[in-house]
């Protein structure tokens, strides 16, 4: 019912920047929150950043000061600006959202397919 399309991943050198985008489409009445998780080899999936419907944000300690999450409600899109990238940022990044498809529905959780971010010299 809801699809998330991610883009912006790739290979960058340490200290470089990438901007990830995630566009939601389908049966959307309202979006409660959108965010990004990541999973590196040998690691558990972890929350990177999330932005709620009141535009409050939450970041993992490891990315504070380097990453910025933002949201364009008119386009149902969330962005993750990643600066000063480090090799330890290498992971598959997953977009996620909590959505109400109808006014009377409860919120549902959806995931994108993931986009690879590799930081290497």
Secondary structure, DSSP 4 states (H G I P E B T S, - for coil): -EEEEEE--EEE-TT--EEEEEEEEES-SEEEEEEEEEE-TTS--EEEEEEETT--EEE-TTTTTTEEEEEEGGGTEEEEEE-S--GGG-EEEEEEEEEESSTTSPPEEEE---EEEEE--
